[in-house]
Amino acid sequence: MKKDNSLWFKILVTVVTMVSMLPTHGQIEGKVSDKNAEPIPYVNVILYLASDTTIVQGTITNDFGEFLIWPENSGTYMLALSSLGFQTYHSLHFQMKADDKMDLGTMILEESASELDEVTVAAKRNLVQNTSIGKVINVQSSIMTKGSNALQVLERLPGVLMDKRNNQYSLNGQNGVTVMFNGRRVPMSMEEVMALLESTLADTIEKVELITSPTAKYDADGGAGIINIVFKKNEYEGSQLNMNTTVGYGYREKGSGSLQYTYAKNELNLNASYSISHNRGKNGFEGSGTSNMSILGGENFTDFSTFFDYNNNSHSLNLGSAYQLTSKTEVGAELAYSFSKNISLANISNERLINEEDFQRSHILTDGKTRKNNLISSVYLASSITEKSRISLDLSYLNYNNDSPATTQSEYFDQEGNEIDPDNDIFTDGNRGQSFSSIQFGVFKTDYSLKLNEKIESEFGFKGSYALNENDSKIETNNNGVWEVDPRSQSLISSEERLWAAYYQFKYMVDEKSTVNAGLRYENWNRTISNTADSFKIKQFFPSFSYQYLLGENRNLNFNYHRRISRPSYADLVTSLYYNDPTAIFTGNPLLNPAITNTLQMDYSYLGFNIGLSLQKEANPILRNQFTSTPQNDILIVSPQNGDFQKSVNIFLTVPWQWAQWAKLNVNSTSSFRKYKISYISDPAEKSYFFQSLNFNQSIELPFEMNMEFSGWYNFPSYNGSHITKGFGIVNFGLTKKVKNNWGTLQFTINDLFKSFNVYTHNGGMAPVVFDIDTKSRYRDESSFSRTFRLSYSISFGNRTTKNKRGAKSVEELNRVD
């Protein structure tokens, strides 16, 4: 196997080709608010030449109502500000030179009393927005969103690293991530969460919040932070129907479609969406290496490969409603249901040379069928008791079922290609497996907030949850026509999990420039597993603290500290899950401990620019797919293990660069110096290394209402326990065209221009592991076999009128019920 070392060079060439030298230009900044001094986000800001009203440049305000424009020439200008539900504002004429800097201060928009028929908002939200607790990614601002699923969207986000081989996410290079839907934690293993995301179309997502500095209000789970996926809601009066359809081809055909209907009038608000997706493709891995296993008769050399041809079909239904009972009280309900069916054909080939004499080739075909059903539902009530106090109640229920039967046929050959019957009993004629898993999860939560005075706000809440997990799986092996249950694979296990938590936090405005947020969360967690005598219990306090300082207009400095926990998932703990090779078992580790993370962070923001520094220490980090052995030292165990510690110093950087009025580049970087130790191998080892990941998005406005986008990411080499992963990355391309007379939008995308999604891993490369295993492998995603081309068409019918005043604030608060 030969790695394409020119990938990083290709990415650099792509970025450099898109940008040129930054021209000298002026700067106009300002802020937009309503008559109550509340900032107005996403206002259209248009700069005109005063002489003939020629449009010079346009932008939108950020979450804080701030904007920045860079005119390149001297002249006399005027500004026009417009936003749905407000009267259009026109500024006085003003003069400036090419290199002047002008602050227009705060401009106030008056609410519009009249309704608007068929308003089209042309401006897009900034792709990346910085907040005091993390980043907000407005995924609909990216061309690459159309036709993608939620899993592919997360893969492209700055700071989010997805390990498809280990079914894990990391955030800013740190493991231990919690995924939330609309502020509610998804209580599944990460493998199951990824399967759910793969069946969720990105067209239904409004934004993704990357919360790296959570407050005490959030669950303490997730040492690296939280990925909160916020689905689209209706914020306007009126009704609208949105339709999207996508066709594509990569290694095999793809297609998707979605419908979304929104309705709001007076006290009632309704949302409904349905999506369907079909995806055929291929992925897998190949490699070679050596080991010394007594079960095989000694030292052996192996060439191996496993490739999956898959056919995924999924359906998703999302329903939401809200009703304003009184001027102060709102009730609502949400329901999300998804069904998916995956047919996967695995082609497994192994060639072994034992003691440099005995040769054996095996060919295994596995036919697997997986059906998944997911139901997530919730009801809530939110009420303003007084002008200064508010209470919210939330009740959620999740039901998850996974049925995964599979059959395997095995053949064995000698060096001349003749079919043989191996003497070793571990090599069977085939096997058939069954695995059924279910999760039922209920949670109740209440929050109460009180504004004590103009400077102090407090909030406290309570949460209780109960989860029941069940797993029934086994593998039967075919020995000379007789099917026998392999005891290593049999699993009939149930688990109960109880958690209750309480928190308190307060916000204190020291002065006009300084704000302090402090909180303390207590969690009592208990999990019992039927095959383990001792239960898992954790009773701990989790503090959080933040300090925000306003350095000047549009400039903020933040300090944050938080303590969090990464609990082992149910799949991490249960034993004897399955195996796909006679010499190895993929299993859980019932002795796995949770990881505790302490993080201290400082960051500086100026408009869209952000730079941050964090210090992090993690005790008992959970490292997945590590190599150990049975007490008899006769077979390989692949399971999660606890490291001793991991310490890291991290630098984060977000740079938005409007290098021309028609082009904007967003660059995000994570750089880390890390040190960790592992003791589960025969000789404990420590490792210090430097890691970096880069993410970029270049948008270009073209004539004839067209837009072009390049995006991509690159992860530098990293370590996972005793394994080493080389650097890898991809570059994507997108093109969109608005059809005249509001007849929709066409979008064309190409995923992985250089066919570079190859992940090279060296098992045993960091330190010697059990059986002297030393293997190198390459995981190949579908795009490394063939680029994926997609063509999408979307259109909207109906009209939206004035902005729904029943609670722009309450809706945002309800998105954070967990």
Secondary structure, DSSP 8 states (H G I E B T S, - for coil): ----TTHHHHHHHHHHHH--------EEEEEEE-TTS-B-TT-EEEEEETTT--EEEEEE--TTSEEEE---S-EEEEEEEE-TTB--EE---EEE-TT-EEEEEEEE--B--S--SS--------SEEEETTEEEE-GGGSGGGTT-BHHHHHHTSTTEEEETTTTEEEETTEE-EEEEETTEE--S-HHHHHHHHHTSBGGGEEEEEEESS--TTS-SB-SSEEEEEEE----EEEEEEEEEEEEEESSSEEEEEEEEEEEEETTEEEEEEEEEEEEEEEEEEEEEEEEEEGGGTEEEEEEEEEEEEEEEEEEEEEEEEEEESSSSEEEEEEEEEEEEEEEEEEEEEEEEEETTTEEEEEEEEEEEEEEEEEEEEEEEEEEEEETTEEEEEEEEEEEEEEE--EEEEEEEE-TTS-B---SSTTS-SEEEEEEEEEEEEEEEEEEEEEE-SSSEEEEEEEEEEEEEEEEEEEEEEEETTEEEE-TTT-EEEEEEEEEEEEEEEEEEE-SSSEEEEEEEEEEEEEEEETT-SS-EEEEEEEEEEEEEEEEETTEEEEEEEEEEEE---HHHH-S--EEEETTEEE---TT---EEEEEEEEEEEETTEEEEEEEEEEES-EEEEEEEE-TTS-SEEEEEEE-SEEEEEEEEEEEEEEEETTEEEEEEEEEEEEEEEE-SSSS-EEEEEEEEEEEEEEEEEETTTEEEEEEEEEE--EEETTEEE--EEEEEEEEEEE-GGG--EEEEEEE-TT---EEEEEETSSS--GGG-EEEEEEE-HHHHS-EEEEEEEEEEEEEEEE-TT-HHHHHHHTT--
